[in-house]
Amino acid sequence: MIVFQSNTIFTTYDMEQKIAFNTKIELPSVRNIIVIASGKGGVGKSTIAANLAIALSNTGVSTALVDADIYGPSIPLMFNVVNEKPLEQEINDKKVIMPVKRYGISLLSIGFFIDSEKAAVWRGPMASKVLIQLLEDTHWGEVDYMIIDLPPGTSDIQLTIAQKLQVTGAIIVTTPQNVALASVKKAIEMFYQDKIKIPVKGIVENMSYFSSMEFHNKKYNIFGEGGGEKISKEFNIPLLEKIPIDRKICESGDLGHSIALKNEGVFSLLFNELAIKIIEQIKEVKYNINP
């Protein structure tokens, strides 16, 4: 069970009843939902999701970020809100969850509701139901772009999100080496299944290279090269950005001040460019509500 700050308790029975009668979740105030996915763990997907949400907000659009990694939530740490708890409020005679606000972004994570020192030991369907209930019972307000940071792989949570929400598109995060490509293909093919049919709007190659100022900005392909291009050509999906590996990007996330917050410098510029490219990619998709 999950206990909110106001001591409201959602039990397994509550969630089973809710999911049984709601085949599709309606988030009418959310215009676009972008899922950030990866075929495998360790590719920096959450770092991309966090910085992308901030970069989108930098463009002036209203942004929300959902941490859907039930078993390893990292967004609270990356936004320096580990000890925050969402409040409960009554709106139109209904008790709703108010998302945590940080850097102008509405945040939701299972990490807000569980003991950060303990593992979430749930079976896949149970974890999916928890996430669905949190999404549906949260008061989002007007949101132009909701970014959902999915767990790695192709498990129950990914399928549940894909089938229960009106997803605008998916962004796939990968690293350059060949060992990551097989997993990336599976992730892309999942979104292309007949029962899902979510357009993959682009690929982000993370940890693409290391550049040293000491050697005249020479690029070192530590994890190989060309992986993003291969996937892009094979599936005819645009390679939106190559993000280098750099200690500053990692440290800023660990400290809760993601690099895109500075809105200056080469790394922030890369994420701002990524945000603009994604906005361009989904322009042809109609909003769920009138803008």
C-alpha positions in Angstrom: 0.0 0.0 0.0 1.0 3.6 -0.5 0.5 6.1 2.3 0.3 9.8 1.3 1.2 12.6 3.7 -2.5 13.1 4.5 -2.7 9.4 5.5 -4.9 8.6 2.5 -4.3 4.9 1.8 -4.7 3.2 -1.6 -4.9 -0.5 -1.3 -4.4 -3.2 -3.8 -8.2 -3.7 -3.9 -8.7 0.0 -4.7 -6.3 -0.2 -7.6 -7.8 -3.4 -9.0 -11.2 -1.9 -9.0 -10.1 1.3 -10.6 -8.1 -0.4 -13.4 -10.9 -2.9 -14.1 -13.4 -0.1 -14.9 -11.0 2.3 -16.6 -9.7 0.8 -19.8 -8.2 4.1 -20.9 -6.8 6.9 -18.7 -7.9 10.4 -19.6 -5.5 13.3 -18.9 -7.5 16.0 -20.6 -5.3 18.9 -19.5 -2.1 17.3 -20.9 -1.5 18.2 -24.5 1.4 15.9 -25.4 2.9 12.8 -23.7 6.4 11.9 -24.7 7.8 8.6 -23.3 11.6 8.3 -22.9 12.6 4.6 -23.4 15.7 2.5 -23.7 16.3 -1.2 -24.6 18.6 -1.7 -21.6 19.7 0.0 -18.4 22.8 2.1 -17.8 22.4 4.3 -20.9 21.6 7.5 -19.0 17.9 7.5 -19.9 16.9 9.3 -16.7 19.6 12.0 -17.2 18.2 12.6 -20.7 14.6 12.7 -19.4 15.4 15.2 -16.6 17.5 17.5 -18.8 14.9 17.3 -21.6 12.1 18.3 -19.2 14.2 21.3 -18.1 15.1 22.3 -21.6 11.5 22.1 -22.7 10.6 24.4 -19.8 13.4 26.7 -20.9 11.5 27.2 -24.2 8.5 28.5 -22.3 6.1 25.5 -22.5 4.5 24.1 -19.4 6.2 20.8 -18.5 5.6 17.8 -16.3 8.0 14.9 -15.6 6.8 11.4 -14.5 9.3 9.0 -13.0 7.8 5.6 -14.1 10.8 3.6 -13.0 9.0 2.0 -10.0 12.0 -0.1 -8.9 14.7 2.5 -9.3 13.3 6.0 -9.1 16.0 8.6 -9.7 14.1 11.8 -10.5 13.7 12.9 -6.8 17.5 12.9 -6.5 18.1 14.6 -9.8 15.7 17.4 -8.8 16.9 17.7 -5.2 13.5 16.8 -3.8 14.3 13.5 -2.2 12.5 14.5 1.1 9.5 16.1 -0.5 6.0 14.6 -0.2 3.1 15.5 -2.6 0.2 17.2 -0.8 -3.4 16.2 -1.1 -6.1 18.7 -2.0 -9.8 18.5 -2.6 -10.9 19.9 -6.0 -14.5 19.6 -7.2 -15.3 17.3 -4.3 -12.5 14.9 -5.2 -9.3 14.3 -3.3 -6.3 14.6 -5.7 -2.5 14.5 -5.5 -0.7 17.8 -6.1 2.6 17.1 -8.0 5.8 18.4 -6.5 7.0 21.6 -8.2 10.7 22.1 -8.8 12.4 24.4 -11.3 8.9 25.2 -12.7 8.3 21.5 -13.6 5.5 19.3 -12.1 7.1 16.1 -10.8 5.6 12.7 -9.9 7.6 9.7 -8.8 7.0 6.6 -6.8 10.1 7.7 -4.9 7.9 10.3 -3.1 5.7 7.6 -1.5 8.1 4.9 -0.5 11.0 4.6 1.9 14.1 5.5 -0.2 16.2 3.0 1.8 14.0 0.0 0.9 13.4 -1.8 -2.3 10.0 -1.8 -3.9 9.2 -5.5 -4.1 6.2 -5.7 -6.4 5.2 -7.9 -9.2 4.9 -6.3 -12.6 1.1 -6.0 -12.7 1.0 -4.5 -9.2 3.7 -1.9 -10.1 1.7 -1.0 -13.2 -1.4 -0.5 -11.2 0.3 1.8 -8.7 1.7 4.0 -11.5 -1.6 4.2 -13.3 -3.5 5.2 -10.2 -0.9 7.9 -9.4 -1.2 9.3 -12.9 -5.0 9.4 -12.8 -5.3 10.8 -9.3 -2.9 13.6 -9.8 -4.1 17.2 -10.5 -1.8 18.2 -13.4 -3.2 21.5 -14.4 -2.5 22.7 -17.9 0.6 20.8 -19.3 2.0 21.2 -22.8 4.5 18.4 -22.6 4.5 15.5 -20.1 7.7 13.5 -20.2 7.5 10.0 -18.8 10.8 8.4 -17.9 10.1 4.6 -18.5 12.0 1.8 -16.9 14.6 0.1 -19.2 13.4 -2.8 -21.3 10.0 -3.9 -22.5 8.1 -5.1 -19.4 4.6 -4.6 -17.9 5.0 -0.9 -17.1 6.0 0.0 -20.6 3.1 -1.9 -22.1 0.7 -0.5 -19.6 1.7 3.1 -20.2 1.5 2.5 -24.0 -1.9 1.0 -23.8 -3.5 3.1 -21.1 -2.4 6.6 -22.2 -2.7 8.6 -25.3 1.0 8.8 -26.0 2.1 11.4 -28.6 5.5 9.7 -29.3 8.5 7.9 -28.0 12.2 8.9 -27.8 14.7 6.1 -27.6 18.0 6.5 -25.7 21.0 4.4 -26.6 24.7 4.4 -26.4 27.0 4.0 -29.5 28.3 0.4 -29.0 26.9 -2.5 -30.9 26.0 -4.4 -27.7 23.2 -1.9 -27.1 21.7 -2.0 -30.5 19.9 -5.4 -30.2 18.1 -4.1 -27.1 17.2 -0.8 -28.9 15.7 -2.7 -31.8 13.4 -4.6 -29.4 12.3 -1.3 -27.7 11.5 0.2 -31.1 9.6 -2.8 -32.3 7.5 -2.8 -29.1 6.2 0.6 -30.0 5.4 -0.5 -33.5 3.2 -3.4 -32.4 -0.3 -3.4 -33.7 -1.8 -3.1 -30.2 0.4 -0.1 -29.4 1.3 1.9 -32.5 3.2 4.7 -30.9 5.4 6.7 -33.3 9.1 6.8 -32.4 10.0 10.4 -32.9 13.7 10.2 -32.6 16.9 8.6 -31.1 19.3 10.2 -28.7 22.8 8.8 -28.6 24.0 9.3 -25.0 27.7 9.0 -23.9 28.4 9.4 -27.6 32.0 10.6 -27.1 34.5 12.2 -24.8 36.1 15.5 -25.8 39.2 16.8 -24.1 40.0 20.5 -24.1 43.7 19.7 -23.5 43.9 18.1 -26.9 42.1 20.7 -29.0 38.6 19.3 -28.5 39.6 16.0 -29.9 36.8 13.5 -29.7 37.4 10.0 -28.1 34.8 7.3 -28.9 35.1 5.5 -25.7 32.0 3.3 -26.2 32.5 2.9 -30.0 30.7 4.9 -32.6 28.0 4.8 -35.2 25.3 3.0 -33.2 22.8 5.8 -33.4 23.3 6.2 -37.1 22.8 2.5 -37.7 19.5 2.5 -35.9 18.4 5.7 -37.5 19.0 4.4 -41.0 17.5 0.9 -40.3 14.3 2.2 -38.9 14.2 5.6 -40.7 14.0 7.4 -37.4 15.9 10.7 -37.0 19.0 10.8 -34.8 18.1 13.9 -32.8 21.2 14.5 -30.8 24.6 13.1 -29.7 25.2 13.8 -26.0 28.9 13.5 -24.9 30.0 11.7 -21.8 31.2 14.3 -19.3 31.6 14.4 -15.5 29.8 17.7 -15.3 26.6 16.2 -16.7 26.8 13.3 -14.1 27.7 15.5 -11.2 25.0 18.0 -11.8 22.3 15.3 -11.8 23.7 13.8 -8.6 23.6 17.2 -6.9 20.0 17.9 -8.0 20.9 20.7 -10.4 20.8 19.2 -13.9 23.1 20.8 -16.4 20.2 22.2 -18.5 19.3 24.5 -15.6 22.2 26.7 -16.4 20.8 27.5 -19.8 24.3 28.2 -21.0 27.4 26.4 -22.1 27.8 23.6 -24.6 25.9 20.9 -22.7 22.9 23.0 -21.9 22.9 24.1 -25.6 22.7 20.5 -26.7 19.7 19.8 -24.5 18.0 23.0 -25.6 18.5 22.0 -29.2 17.1 18.5 -28.4 14.0 20.1 -26.9 13.4 22.3 -30.0 13.9 19.3 -32.3 11.4 17.2 -30.4 8.9 20.1 -30.5 9.4 20.2 -34.3 9.0 16.5 -34.6 5.6 16.4 -33.0 4.1 19.6 -34.5 2.0 17.5 -36.9 0.4 15.7 -34.0 -2.9 17.2 -32.9 -3.1 18.3 -29.3 -5.4 16.3 -27.0 -7.1 19.5 -26.0 -7.4 22.9 -27.7 -4.2 24.9 -27.0 
